[in-house]
Amino acid sequence: MKAVVYVKKAHPDKLVFCDVDKPVPGENEVLIRVHAVSLNAADYRSMRMGLIPKRRIFGADVAGKVEAAGKNIKEFRVGDEVVGDLAACGFGGLAGYTTAPEKFLIHKPGQVSYEEAAALPMAGVTALQALRDKGSAGKGQKALVIGSSGGVGTFAVQLAKYFGCEVTGVCSTKNVQQTLSLGADHVIDYTRERFLQTDHRYDIILAINGNYPLSACRKILNPKGNYVMVGGSLSQVFKSILFGWLLSIGSKKIRFLSAKPNKTDLEFIMGLLEKRIISPVIDRQYPLERTAEAMNYLIKGHSAGKVIINIQEP
Ligand SMILES: NC(=O)c1ccc[n+]([C@@H]2O[C@H](COP(=O)([O-])OP(=O)(O)OC[C@H]3O[C@@H](n4cnc5c(N)ncnc54)[C@H](OP(=O)(O)O)[C@@H]3O)[C@@H](O)[C@H]2O)c1
């Protein structure tokens, strides 16, 4: 089968399109014929940290069809359409076929395309866990989504609206209309406005992208408000882990999210997608052989939504 394999010595991108053996599912696994994969920061960050999957194939968010099932598989049959986040079980999506234990998979509804389904798992579940579990999002709360136009941010804006929040998105000029079209009540163009120097106050701040001082963010948080560090620059992530507890003394809380793949959460947001309450924003699609180019685009940090890899195995 065709796959994109991580090869440390391959310059410049380390991602090589080549032929490899088709994987064989274990007794507790299904074999998936992969149709679409979405790329995530987790792919390139793991690569940079030397956290290379056993089969040296990245790609966590997978949508495809069950081709074979191990003897202990109960929930899925050959021919079922499935989707899941395989980051916790060895990645492996950037290939014609991959294997996964059933606990990481859910059924893909028929009316949701493979591309839309693949866009959902990691980014959607991250946005959900940030808002619901760390942000305690609820009706009437004012939410500031910093980085509203990326993979996680586009879901965060829509989910915050779903939870009844008044949403302000932060992005650059080219994405202002996109953030508004996702339902945001207000948008701040960070290239034109110093949005941390403001009299506005927020109940939830989701720090998804960029590098903005924690102390300044804390200032614009309401008493009992929650600042949730999701991502952005690594220095900002480390600062929130190191100093978050200190800045959380008092009623304002600085929280760090470490999102976990969760079948129930994925089913929940898939239900919202099926009802078209939320929609994935797909920025670009690439064929498998152009994965390195797609990854380089994502790494630049300005994709407007999700980047998808389409896989057509004969
Ligand atoms: N904590 C967790 O468990 C967890 C889970 C998943 C992801 N993450 C992290 O979350 C972060 C976002 O992931 P993602 O998939 O959304 O990334 P992404 O799709 O690559 O984000 C790209 C977006 O970031 C925006 N952006 C860039 N610089 C910005 C700035 N200075 N201010 C505001 N927005 C800015 C860009 O908007 P413009 O082009 O308009 O600038 C672009 O639309 C990553 O750091 C990732 O590692 C964390």
PDBQT file of the ligand as one rigid body, heavy atoms in Angstrom, charges set to zero:
ROOT
HETATM    1  N1  LIG A 401      -3.951  21.435  24.817  1.00  0.00    +0.000 N 
HETATM    2  C1  LIG A 401      -4.308  20.450  23.989  1.00  0.00    +0.000 C 
HETATM    3  O1  LIG A 401      -4.699  19.359  24.441  1.00  0.00    +0.000 OA
HETATM    4  C2  LIG A 401      -4.258  20.683  22.515  1.00  0.00    +0.000 A 
HETATM    5  C3  LIG A 401      -4.945  19.840  21.622  1.00  0.00    +0.000 A 
HETATM    6  C4  LIG A 401      -4.911  20.147  20.255  1.00  0.00    +0.000 A 
HETATM    7  C5  LIG A 401      -4.184  21.255  19.810  1.00  0.00    +0.000 A 
HETATM    8  N2  LIG A 401      -3.494  22.004  20.714  1.00  0.00    +0.000 N 
HETATM    9  C6  LIG A 401      -2.725  23.186  20.303  1.00  0.00    +0.000 C 
HETATM   10  O2  LIG A 401      -3.639  24.179  19.898  1.00  0.00    +0.000 OA
HETATM   11  C7  LIG A 401      -2.994  25.069  19.005  1.00  0.00    +0.000 C 
HETATM   12  C8  LIG A 401      -3.895  25.361  17.854  1.00  0.00    +0.000 C 
HETATM   13  O3  LIG A 401      -4.115  24.218  17.064  1.00  0.00    +0.000 OA
HETATM   14  P1  LIG A 401      -4.839  24.406  15.683  1.00  0.00    +0.000 P 
HETATM   15  O4  LIG A 401      -5.041  23.046  15.113  1.00  0.00    +0.000 OA
HETATM   16  O5  LIG A 401      -6.002  25.303  15.821  1.00  0.00    +0.000 OA
HETATM   17  O6  LIG A 401      -3.688  25.179  14.865  1.00  0.00    +0.000 OA
HETATM   18  P2  LIG A 401      -3.781  25.862  13.463  1.00  0.00    +0.000 P 
HETATM   19  O7  LIG A 401      -4.950  25.338  12.706  1.00  0.00    +0.000 OA
HETATM   20  O8  LIG A 401      -2.446  25.710  12.833  1.00  0.00    +0.000 OA
HETATM   21  O9  LIG A 401      -4.007  27.409  13.800  1.00  0.00    +0.000 OA
HETATM   22  C9  LIG A 401      -3.850  28.317  12.791  1.00  0.00    +0.000 C 
HETATM   23  C10 LIG A 401      -4.559  29.599  13.156  1.00  0.00    +0.000 C 
HETATM   24  O10 LIG A 401      -3.844  30.299  14.167  1.00  0.00    +0.000 OA
HETATM   25  C11 LIG A 401      -4.134  31.684  14.012  1.00  0.00    +0.000 C 
HETATM   26  N3  LIG A 401      -3.101  32.540  14.569  1.00  0.00    +0.000 N 
HETATM   27  C12 LIG A 401      -1.780  32.558  14.248  1.00  0.00    +0.000 A 
HETATM   28  N4  LIG A 401      -1.146  33.514  14.959  1.00  0.00    +0.000 NA
HETATM   29  C13 LIG A 401      -2.101  34.105  15.739  1.00  0.00    +0.000 A 
HETATM   30  C14 LIG A 401      -2.071  35.154  16.689  1.00  0.00    +0.000 A 
HETATM   31  N5  LIG A 401      -0.923  35.795  16.982  1.00  0.00    +0.000 N 
HETATM   32  N6  LIG A 401      -3.211  35.512  17.304  1.00  0.00    +0.000 NA
HETATM   33  C15 LIG A 401      -4.374  34.869  17.015  1.00  0.00    +0.000 A 
HETATM   34  N7  LIG A 401      -4.474  33.874  16.111  1.00  0.00    +0.000 NA
HETATM   35  C16 LIG A 401      -3.350  33.483  15.488  1.00  0.00    +0.000 A 
HETATM   36  C17 LIG A 401      -4.145  31.866  12.506  1.00  0.00    +0.000 C 
HETATM   37  O11 LIG A 401      -5.006  32.939  12.213  1.00  0.00    +0.000 OA
HETATM   38  P3  LIG A 401      -4.459  34.135  11.293  1.00  0.00    +0.000 P 
HETATM   39  O12 LIG A 401      -3.948  33.494  10.019  1.00  0.00    +0.000 OA
HETATM   40  O13 LIG A 401      -5.659  34.982  11.134  1.00  0.00    +0.000 OA
HETATM   41  O14 LIG A 401      -3.320  34.759  12.053  1.00  0.00    +0.000 OA
HETATM   42  C18 LIG A 401      -4.660  30.536  11.965  1.00  0.00    +0.000 C 
HETATM   43  O15 LIG A 401      -5.996  30.583  11.502  1.00  0.00    +0.000 OA
HETATM   44  C19 LIG A 401      -1.648  24.412  18.635  1.00  0.00    +0.000 C 
HETATM   45  O16 LIG A 401      -0.642  25.055  19.362  1.00  0.00    +0.000 OA
HETATM   46  C20 LIG A 401      -1.810  22.977  19.118  1.00  0.00    +0.000 C 
HETATM   47  O17 LIG A 401      -0.575  22.409  19.474  1.00  0.00    +0.000 OA
HETATM   48  C21 LIG A 401      -3.522  21.748  22.041  1.00  0.00    +0.000 A 
ENDROOT
TORSDOF 0
